Amino acid sequence: MDTSLDIKFAERTESIVTQLGFKDLKSFVKNQALLLLMARIEKYEAENRRFEAKYHMPFKAFQAKVEGLQNEEVFTEDDDYLDWRFAKEVIDRLVRQKRELEYA
């Protein structure tokens, strides 16, 4: 992945970025990346809320319930558990990335 900016590109876009209220291209890129991260966080938080409403419990309680059903298989709950766990893991990762970017 090429991480360098073409000088001509930077020169051509600097005035547009300034007109949009940003001090420079770097602050614009940082802002846009933060907006994308926040949108993705919201997407997975909405999924988390949907599962909490469906099962009337937080993820940790649902996880304990599913793990307690060792010899029983409830396919819907197993599938939901995997989807819910994925959503929680993605939220954690995205929040860490957002924090890193905020202090970059």
C-alpha distances in whole Angstrom, upper triangle without the diagonal:
4,6,9,12,14,17,19,17,18,21,22,21,22,26,25,23,27,29,27,28,25,26,22,19,18,21,20,16,18,21,19,17,20,22,20,20,24,24,23,25,28,27,27,30,32,32,33,36,37,37,39,42,42,43,44,43,40,37,39,42,41,39,42,44,42,42,45,46,45,48,47,44,44,41,40,40,38,36,36,35,32,31,32,31,27,28,29,26,23,25,25,22,21,24,22,19,21,23,20,19,23,23,20
4,6,8,10,14,16,14,15,18,19,18,20,23,23,21,24,27,26,27,24,24,20,17,16,19,19,15,17,20,19,17,21,22,21,21,25,25,24,27,29,29,30,32,34,34,36,38,39,40,42,44,44,46,47,45,42,40,41,45,44,42,45,47,45,45,49,49,49,51,51,48,47,45,44,44,41,39,39,39,35,34,35,34,30,30,31,29,26,28,28,24,23,26,24,21,22,24,21,19,23,23,20
4,7,10,13,15,13,13,17,18,17,18,21,21,19,22,24,23,24,21,20,17,14,12,16,16,13,14,17,16,15,18,20,19,19,23,24,23,25,28,28,29,31,33,33,34,37,38,39,40,43,44,45,46,44,41,38,40,43,43,41,44,46,44,44,48,49,49,51,51,48,47,45,44,43,41,39,39,38,35,34,34,33,30,29,30,28,25,26,26,22,21,23,22,18,19,21,18,16,19,20,16
4,7,9,12,11,10,14,15,15,15,19,19,18,20,23,22,23,20,19,16,13,12,16,16,13,15,18,18,17,20,22,21,22,25,26,26,28,30,31,32,34,36,36,37,40,41,42,44,46,47,48,49,47,44,42,43,47,46,44,48,50,48,48,52,53,52,55,54,52,51,48,47,47,45,43,42,42,39,37,38,37,33,33,34,31,28,29,29,26,24,26,25,21,22,23,20,18,21,21,17
4,6,8,7,7,10,12,11,12,16,16,15,17,20,20,20,17,17,13,10,11,14,14,12,15,17,16,16,20,21,20,22,25,26,26,28,30,31,32,34,36,37,38,40,41,43,44,46,47,49,49,48,45,43,45,48,47,46,49,51,49,50,53,54,54,57,56,53,52,50,48,48,46,44,43,43,40,38,39,38,35,34,35,33,30,30,30,27,25,27,26,22,23,24,22,19,21,22,18
4,5,5,6,9,10,11,12,15,16,16,18,20,21,22,19,19,15,12,14,17,16,15,18,20,19,19,23,24,23,25,28,28,29,31,33,33,35,37,39,39,41,43,44,46,47,49,50,52,52,51,48,46,48,51,50,49,52,54,53,53,57,57,57,60,59,56,55,52,51,51,49,46,46,46,43,41,42,41,38,37,38,36,33,34,34,31,29,30,30,26,26,28,25,23,25,25,22
4,5,5,6,9,10,10,14,15,15,16,19,20,21,18,17,14,12,13,17,16,16,19,21,20,21,24,25,25,27,30,30,31,33,35,36,37,39,41,42,43,45,46,48,49,51,52,54,55,53,50,49,50,54,53,52,55,57,55,56,59,60,60,63,62,59,58,55,54,54,52,49,49,49,46,44,44,44,40,40,40,38,35,36,36,33,31,32,31,28,28,29,27,24,25,26,22
4,5,5,6,9,10,12,13,14,16,18,19,21,19,18,15,13,15,18,17,17,20,22,21,22,25,26,26,28,30,31,32,34,36,36,38,40,41,42,44,46,47,49,50,52,53,55,55,54,51,50,52,55,54,53,57,58,57,57,61,61,62,64,63,60,59,56,54,54,53,50,50,50,47,45,45,45,42,41,42,40,37,37,38,35,32,34,33,30,29,31,29,26,27,28,25
4,5,5,6,8,11,11,12,14,16,17,18,16,16,13,10,13,16,14,14,17,18,17,19,22,22,22,25,27,27,28,30,32,32,34,36,37,39,40,42,43,45,47,48,49,51,52,51,48,46,48,52,51,50,53,55,53,54,57,58,58,61,60,57,55,53,51,51,50,47,46,46,44,41,42,42,38,37,38,37,33,34,35,32,29,31,30,27,26,28,26,23,25,26,23
4,6,5,6,9,10,10,12,14,15,16,14,13,9,7,10,13,12,12,15,17,16,18,20,21,22,24,26,26,28,30,31,32,34,36,37,38,40,41,43,45,46,47,49,51,51,50,47,46,47,51,50,49,52,54,53,53,57,58,58,61,60,57,56,53,51,51,50,47,46,46,44,41,42,41,38,37,38,36,33,33,33,31,28,29,29,25,25,26,24,21,22,23,20
4,6,5,8,10,10,11,14,15,16,14,14,11,10,13,15,14,15,18,19,19,21,23,24,25,27,29,29,31,33,34,35,37,39,40,42,43,44,46,48,49,50,52,54,54,53,50,49,51,54,53,53,56,58,56,57,61,61,62,64,63,60,59,56,55,54,53,51,49,50,47,45,45,45,42,40,41,40,36,36,37,34,32,33,32,29,28,29,28,24,25,26,23
4,6,7,8,9,11,12,14,16,15,15,12,11,14,16,14,15,18,19,18,21,23,23,24,26,28,28,30,32,33,34,36,38,39,40,42,43,45,47,48,49,51,53,53,52,50,48,51,54,53,52,56,57,56,57,60,61,61,64,63,60,58,55,53,53,53,50,48,49,47,44,44,44,41,40,41,40,36,36,37,34,32,33,33,29,28,30,29,25,26,27,25
4,6,5,6,9,10,11,13,11,12,9,8,11,13,11,12,15,15,15,17,20,20,20,23,24,25,26,29,30,30,33,34,35,37,39,40,41,43,45,46,47,49,50,49,46,45,47,50,50,49,52,54,53,54,57,58,58,61,60,57,55,52,50,50,50,47,45,46,44,41,41,41,38,36,37,36,33,33,34,31,28,29,30,26,25,27,26,22,23,24,22
4,5,5,6,9,10,11,9,9,6,6,10,11,10,12,14,15,15,17,19,20,21,23,25,25,27,29,30,32,34,35,36,38,39,41,42,44,45,46,48,50,50,49,46,45,48,51,50,50,53,55,54,54,58,59,59,62,61,58,56,54,52,52,51,48,47,47,45,42,42,42,39,37,38,37,34,33,34,32,29,29,29,26,24,26,25,21,22,23,20
4,5,5,6,9,10,10,10,9,9,13,13,12,14,17,17,17,20,21,21,23,25,26,27,29,31,32,33,35,36,37,39,41,42,43,46,47,47,49,51,51,51,48,47,50,52,52,52,55,57,56,57,60,61,62,64,63,60,58,56,54,53,53,50,48,49,47,44,44,44,41,39,40,39,36,35,36,34,31,31,32,29,27,28,28,24,24,25,23
4,5,5,6,9,9,11,10,9,13,13,10,13,16,15,14,18,19,19,20,23,24,24,26,28,29,30,33,34,34,36,38,39,40,43,44,44,46,48,49,48,45,45,47,50,49,49,53,54,53,54,57,58,59,62,60,57,55,53,51,50,50,47,45,46,44,41,41,42,39,37,38,37,34,33,34,32,29,30,30,27,25,27,27,23,23,25,23
4,5,5,7,6,8,7,6,10,9,7,10,12,11,12,15,16,16,18,20,21,21,24,26,26,28,30,31,32,34,36,36,38,40,41,42,44,46,46,45,43,42,44,47,47,46,50,51,50,51,55,56,57,59,58,55,53,51,48,48,48,45,43,44,42,39,39,39,36,34,35,34,31,30,31,29,26,26,27,24,22,24,23,19,19,21,19
4,5,5,5,6,6,8,11,10,9,12,14,13,14,17,18,18,20,23,23,24,26,28,28,30,33,33,34,37,38,38,40,43,43,44,46,48,48,47,44,44,46,49,49,49,52,53,53,54,57,58,59,62,60,58,56,54,51,51,50,48,46,46,45,42,41,42,39,37,37,37,33,32,33,31,28,28,29,26,24,25,24,21,20,22,20
4,5,7,9,10,11,14,13,11,15,16,15,15,19,20,19,21,24,24,24,27,28,29,30,33,33,34,37,38,38,40,43,43,44,46,48,48,47,45,45,47,50,49,49,53,54,54,55,58,59,60,63,61,58,56,54,51,51,51,48,46,47,45,42,42,42,40,37,38,38,34,33,35,33,30,30,31,28,25,27,27,23,22,24,23
4,6,9,10,11,13,11,9,12,14,12,12,16,16,15,17,20,20,20,23,25,25,26,29,30,30,33,34,35,36,39,39,40,42,44,44,44,41,41,43,46,46,46,49,50,50,51,54,55,56,59,57,55,53,50,48,47,47,45,43,43,42,39,38,39,36,34,34,34,31,30,31,30,26,26,28,25,22,24,24,21,20,22,21
4,7,9,11,12,10,9,13,13,11,13,16,16,15,18,20,20,21,24,25,25,27,30,30,31,33,35,35,37,39,40,40,43,45,44,43,41,41,43,46,46,46,49,50,50,51,54,55,57,59,58,55,53,51,49,48,48,45,43,44,42,39,39,39,37,34,34,34,31,30,31,29,26,26,27,24,21,23,23,19,18,20,20
4,6,7,9,6,6,10,10,9,11,14,14,14,17,19,19,20,23,24,25,27,29,29,30,33,34,34,36,39,39,40,42,44,44,43,40,40,42,45,45,44,47,49,49,50,53,54,55,58,57,54,52,50,48,47,47,44,42,42,41,38,37,38,35,33,33,33,29,28,29,27,24,24,24,22,19,20,20,17,15,17,16
4,7,8,7,8,11,11,11,14,16,16,17,20,21,22,23,26,26,27,30,32,32,33,36,36,37,39,42,42,43,45,47,47,45,42,42,44,47,47,46,49,51,51,52,55,56,57,60,59,57,55,53,51,50,49,47,45,45,43,41,40,40,37,35,35,34,31,30,30,29,26,25,25,23,20,21,21,17,16,17,16
4,5,6,6,9,10,11,13,15,16,17,19,20,21,23,25,26,27,29,31,32,33,35,36,37,39,41,42,43,45,47,47,46,43,42,43,47,47,46,49,51,50,51,54,55,56,59,58,56,54,52,50,49,48,46,44,44,42,40,39,39,36,34,34,33,30,29,30,28,25,25,25,22,20,21,20,16,16,17,15
4,6,5,6,9,10,11,12,14,15,17,18,20,21,23,24,26,27,29,30,32,34,35,36,38,40,40,42,44,45,45,44,41,40,42,45,45,44,47,49,48,49,52,53,54,57,56,53,52,49,47,47,46,43,42,42,40,37,37,37,34,32,33,31,28,28,28,26,23,23,23,20,19,20,19,15,16,17,14
4,5,5,6,9,10,11,12,14,15,16,18,20,21,22,24,26,27,28,30,32,33,34,36,38,39,40,42,44,44,42,39,38,39,43,43,42,45,47,46,46,50,51,51,54,54,51,50,48,46,45,44,42,40,40,38,35,35,34,32,30,30,29,26,25,25,23,20,21,20,17,16,17,15,12,12,13,11
4,6,5,6,9,10,10,12,14,15,16,18,20,21,22,24,26,26,28,30,31,32,34,36,37,38,40,42,42,40,37,36,38,41,41,41,44,46,45,46,49,50,51,54,53,50,49,47,45,44,43,41,39,39,37,35,34,34,31,29,29,28,25,24,24,22,20,19,19,16,14,15,15,11,11,12,10
4,5,5,6,9,10,11,12,14,15,17,19,20,21,23,25,26,27,29,30,31,33,35,36,37,39,41,41,40,37,36,38,41,41,40,44,45,44,45,49,50,51,53,52,50,48,46,43,43,42,40,38,38,36,34,33,33,30,28,29,28,25,24,25,23,19,20,20,17,15,17,16,13,13,15,13
4,5,5,6,9,10,11,12,14,15,17,18,20,21,23,24,26,28,29,30,32,34,34,36,38,39,40,38,35,34,36,39,39,38,41,43,42,43,46,47,48,51,50,47,45,43,41,41,40,37,36,36,34,31,31,31,28,26,27,25,22,22,22,20,17,18,18,15,13,15,14,11,12,14,12
4,6,5,6,9,10,11,12,14,15,16,18,20,21,22,24,26,27,28,30,32,32,34,36,37,37,36,33,32,33,37,37,36,39,41,40,41,44,45,46,49,48,46,44,42,40,39,38,36,34,34,32,30,29,29,26,24,24,23,20,19,20,18,15,15,15,12,10,12,11,7,8,10,9
4,5,5,6,9,10,11,12,14,15,16,19,20,21,22,25,25,26,29,30,31,32,35,36,36,35,32,31,33,36,36,36,39,41,40,41,44,45,46,49,48,45,44,42,39,38,38,36,34,34,32,29,29,29,26,24,24,24,20,19,20,18,15,15,16,13,11,13,13,9,9,12,11
4,5,5,6,9,10,11,12,14,15,17,19,20,21,23,24,26,27,29,30,31,33,35,35,34,31,31,33,36,35,35,38,40,39,40,43,44,45,48,46,44,42,40,37,37,36,34,32,32,31,28,27,27,25,22,23,23,19,18,20,18,15,15,17,14,11,14,14,11,12,15,14
4,5,5,6,9,10,11,12,14,15,17,18,20,22,23,24,26,28,29,30,32,33,34,32,29,28,30,33,33,32,35,37,36,37,40,41,42,45,44,41,39,37,35,35,34,31,30,30,28,25,25,25,22,20,21,20,16,16,17,15,11,13,13,10,9,12,11,8,10,13,12
4,5,5,6,9,10,10,12,14,16,16,18,20,21,22,24,26,26,28,30,31,31,30,27,26,28,31,31,31,34,35,35,36,39,40,41,44,43,40,39,37,35,33,33,31,29,29,27,25,24,24,21,19,19,19,15,14,15,14,10,10,12,9,6,9,10,7,8,11,11
4,5,5,6,9,10,11,12,15,15,16,19,20,21,23,25,25,27,29,30,30,30,27,26,29,31,31,31,34,36,35,36,39,40,41,44,43,40,38,36,34,33,33,30,28,28,27,24,23,24,21,19,19,19,16,15,16,15,12,12,14,12,9,12,14,11,11,15,15
4,5,5,6,9,10,11,13,14,15,17,19,20,21,23,24,26,27,29,30,29,26,25,27,30,29,29,33,34,33,34,37,38,39,42,40,38,36,33,31,31,30,28,26,26,24,21,21,22,19,16,18,17,14,13,15,14,10,12,14,11,10,13,14,12,13,16,16
4,5,5,6,9,10,11,12,14,16,16,18,20,21,22,24,26,27,28,26,23,22,24,27,27,26,30,31,30,31,34,35,36,39,38,35,34,32,30,29,28,26,24,24,22,20,19,19,16,14,15,14,11,10,12,10,6,8,10,8,6,10,11,10,11,14,15
4,5,5,6,9,10,10,12,14,15,16,18,20,21,22,24,26,26,25,22,21,23,26,26,26,29,31,30,31,34,35,37,39,38,36,34,32,29,28,28,26,24,24,23,20,19,19,17,14,15,15,12,10,12,12,8,8,11,10,8,11,13,12,12,15,16
4,5,5,6,9,10,11,13,14,15,17,19,20,21,23,25,25,24,22,21,24,27,26,26,29,30,30,31,34,35,36,39,37,34,32,30,28,27,27,25,22,23,22,19,18,19,17,14,15,16,12,11,14,14,10,11,14,13,11,14,16,15,15,19,19
4,5,5,6,9,10,11,12,14,15,17,19,20,21,23,24,23,20,19,22,25,23,23,27,28,27,28,31,32,33,36,34,31,29,27,25,24,24,22,19,20,19,15,15,16,13,10,12,13,9,8,11,11,8,10,13,11,11,14,16,15,16,19,20
4,5,5,6,9,10,10,12,14,15,16,18,20,21,22,20,17,16,19,22,21,21,24,26,25,26,29,30,32,34,33,31,29,27,25,23,23,21,19,19,18,15,14,14,13,9,10,11,8,6,9,9,6,7,11,11,9,12,15,14,15,18,19
4,6,5,6,9,10,10,12,14,15,16,18,20,20,19,17,17,20,22,21,22,25,26,25,27,30,31,33,35,33,31,29,27,24,23,24,21,19,19,19,16,14,16,14,11,12,13,11,9,12,13,10,10,14,14,12,15,18,17,17,21,22
4,6,5,7,9,10,11,13,14,16,17,19,20,19,17,16,20,22,20,21,24,25,24,26,29,29,31,33,31,29,26,24,21,21,21,19,16,17,17,13,12,14,12,9,11,13,10,9,13,13,11,12,16,16,15,18,20,19,20,23,24
4,5,5,6,9,10,11,12,14,15,17,18,17,14,13,16,19,17,17,21,22,21,23,25,26,28,30,28,26,24,22,19,18,18,16,14,14,13,10,9,11,9,5,7,9,7,6,10,11,10,11,14,15,14,17,19,19,20,23,24
4,5,5,6,9,10,10,12,14,15,16,15,12,12,15,17,16,17,20,21,21,23,25,26,28,31,29,27,24,23,20,19,20,18,15,15,15,12,10,12,11,8,8,11,9,7,10,12,11,11,15,16,15,17,19,20,20,23,24
4,5,5,6,9,10,10,12,14,15,15,13,13,17,18,17,18,22,22,21,24,26,27,29,31,29,26,24,22,19,18,20,17,14,15,16,13,11,13,13,9,11,14,12,11,14,16,14,15,18,19,18,20,23,23,23,26,27
4,5,5,6,9,10,10,12,14,14,12,11,15,16,15,16,19,19,18,21,23,23,25,28,25,23,20,19,16,15,16,14,11,12,12,9,8,11,10,7,9,12,11,10,14,15,14,15,19,19,19,21,24,24,25,28,29
4,5,5,6,9,10,11,12,11,9,8,12,13,12,13,16,17,16,19,21,22,24,26,24,22,20,19,16,14,15,14,11,11,12,9,6,9,10,7,7,11,11,9,12,15,14,14,17,19,19,20,23,24,24,27,28
4,5,5,6,8,10,10,10,9,10,13,14,13,15,18,18,18,21,23,23,26,28,26,24,21,21,17,16,18,16,13,13,15,13,10,13,14,10,11,14,14,12,15,18,17,17,20,21,20,22,25,26,25,28,30
4,5,5,6,9,10,11,11,11,15,15,13,15,18,18,17,20,22,22,25,27,24,22,19,18,15,14,16,14,11,12,14,11,9,13,14,11,12,16,16,14,17,20,19,19,23,24,23,25,28,28,28,31,33
4,5,5,6,8,8,8,8,12,12,9,12,15,14,14,17,18,19,21,23,21,19,16,15,12,10,13,12,8,9,11,9,7,10,12,10,11,14,15,14,17,19,19,20,22,24,24,26,28,29,29,32,34
4,6,5,5,5,5,7,10,10,9,12,14,13,14,17,18,19,22,24,22,20,18,18,15,13,15,15,11,11,14,12,9,12,14,12,12,16,16,15,17,20,20,20,23,25,24,25,28,29,29,32,34
4,6,5,7,9,11,14,13,12,15,17,16,17,20,21,21,24,26,23,22,19,19,15,14,17,16,13,14,17,15,12,15,17,15,15,19,19,18,20,23,23,22,26,27,27,28,31,32,31,34,36
4,6,8,10,11,14,13,11,14,16,14,15,18,19,19,22,23,20,19,15,15,12,11,14,13,10,12,15,13,11,15,17,15,16,19,20,19,21,24,24,24,27,29,28,30,33,33,34,36,38
4,5,8,9,12,10,8,11,13,11,12,15,16,16,19,21,18,17,14,15,12,9,13,13,10,11,14,13,11,14,17,15,15,19,20,19,21,24,24,24,27,29,29,30,33,34,34,37,39
4,7,10,12,10,9,13,14,12,14,17,17,18,21,23,21,20,17,18,16,13,16,17,13,14,17,16,14,16,19,17,16,20,21,20,22,25,25,24,27,29,29,30,33,34,34,36,38
4,7,8,6,7,10,11,10,12,15,15,17,20,22,20,20,17,19,16,13,15,16,13,12,16,15,12,14,17,15,14,18,19,18,19,22,23,22,25,27,27,28,31,32,32,34,36
4,6,6,6,9,10,11,13,14,16,17,20,23,21,21,19,19,17,14,16,16,13,11,14,14,10,11,14,13,11,14,16,15,15,19,20,19,21,24,24,24,27,29,28,30,33
4,5,5,6,9,10,10,12,14,16,18,21,19,18,17,17,15,12,13,14,11,8,11,11,7,8,11,10,8,11,14,13,13,17,18,17,19,22,22,23,25,27,28,29,31
4,5,5,6,9,10,10,12,15,16,20,19,19,18,19,17,14,14,16,13,10,13,14,10,10,13,13,10,13,16,15,14,18,19,19,20,23,24,24,26,28,29,30,32
4,5,5,6,9,10,11,13,15,18,17,17,16,18,17,13,14,16,13,11,14,15,12,12,16,16,13,16,19,18,18,21,23,22,24,27,27,27,30,32,32,34,36
4,5,5,6,8,10,11,14,16,15,14,13,14,13,9,10,12,10,8,11,12,10,10,14,14,13,15,18,17,18,21,22,22,24,27,27,28,30,32,33,34,36
4,5,5,6,8,10,12,15,14,14,13,14,14,10,10,12,10,7,10,12,9,8,12,13,12,13,16,17,17,19,21,21,23,25,26,27,29,31,32,33,35
4,6,5,6,9,11,14,14,14,14,16,16,12,12,15,13,10,13,15,13,12,16,17,15,17,20,20,19,22,24,24,25,28,29,29,31,34,34,36,37
4,6,5,7,10,12,11,12,11,14,13,10,11,14,12,10,13,15,13,13,17,18,17,19,22,22,22,25,27,27,28,30,31,32,34,36,37,38,40
4,5,5,8,10,9,9,9,11,11,7,7,11,10,7,10,13,12,12,15,16,16,17,20,21,21,24,26,26,27,30,31,32,34,36,36,38,40
4,5,6,10,10,10,11,13,14,11,9,13,13,10,12,15,14,13,16,18,17,18,21,22,21,24,26,26,27,30,31,32,33,36,37,38,39
4,5,9,9,11,12,14,15,12,12,15,15,13,15,18,17,16,19,21,20,21,24,25,25,27,29,30,30,33,34,35,36,39,40,41,43
4,6,5,7,9,12,13,10,10,14,14,12,15,18,17,17,20,22,21,22,25,26,26,28,31,31,32,35,36,37,38,41,42,43,44
4,6,8,10,13,15,13,11,15,16,14,15,19,19,18,20,23,22,23,26,27,27,29,31,32,33,35,37,37,39,41,42,44,45
4,7,10,12,15,14,12,16,18,16,17,21,21,20,23,25,25,26,29,30,30,32,34,35,36,38,40,41,42,44,46,47,48
4,6,9,12,11,10,14,15,14,16,19,19,19,22,24,24,25,28,29,30,31,33,35,36,38,39,40,42,44,45,47,48
4,6,9,8,7,10,12,12,13,16,17,17,19,22,22,23,25,27,28,29,31,33,34,36,37,39,40,42,43,45,46
4,6,5,6,9,10,10,12,14,15,16,18,20,21,22,24,26,27,28,30,31,33,35,36,37,39,40,42,44,45
4,5,5,6,8,10,11,12,14,15,17,18,20,21,23,24,26,27,28,30,32,33,34,36,38,39,40,42,43
4,5,5,6,8,10,11,12,14,15,16,18,20,21,22,24,26,27,28,30,31,32,34,36,37,38,41,42
4,5,5,6,9,10,10,12,14,15,16,18,20,21,22,24,25,26,28,30,31,32,34,36,37,39,40
4,5,5,6,9,10,10,12,14,15,16,18,20,21,23,24,26,27,29,30,32,33,35,36,38,39
4,5,5,6,8,10,11,12,14,15,17,18,20,21,23,24,26,27,28,30,32,33,34,37,37
4,5,5,6,8,10,10,12,14,15,16,18,20,21,22,24,25,26,28,30,31,32,35,36
4,6,5,6,8,10,10,12,14,15,16,18,20,21,23,24,25,27,29,30,31,33,34
4,5,5,6,9,10,10,12,14,15,16,18,20,21,22,24,26,27,28,30,32,33
4,6,5,6,9,10,11,12,14,15,16,18,20,21,22,24,26,27,28,31,31
4,5,5,6,9,10,11,12,14,15,16,19,20,21,23,24,26,27,29,30
4,5,5,6,9,10,11,12,14,15,17,18,20,21,23,24,26,28,29
4,5,5,6,9,10,11,12,14,15,16,18,20,21,22,24,26,27
4,5,5,6,9,10,10,12,14,15,16,18,20,21,22,24,25
4,5,5,6,9,10,11,12,14,15,17,19,20,21,23,24
4,5,5,6,9,10,11,12,14,16,17,18,20,22,23
4,5,5,6,8,10,10,12,14,15,16,18,20,21
4,5,5,6,9,10,10,12,14,15,16,19,20
4,6,5,6,9,10,11,12,14,15,17,18
4,6,5,6,9,10,11,12,14,16,16
4,5,5,6,9,10,10,12,14,15
4,5,5,6,9,10,10,13,14
4,5,5,6,9,10,11,12
4,5,5,6,9,10,10
4,5,5,6,9,10
4,5,5,6,9
4,6,5,6
4,5,5
4,6
4
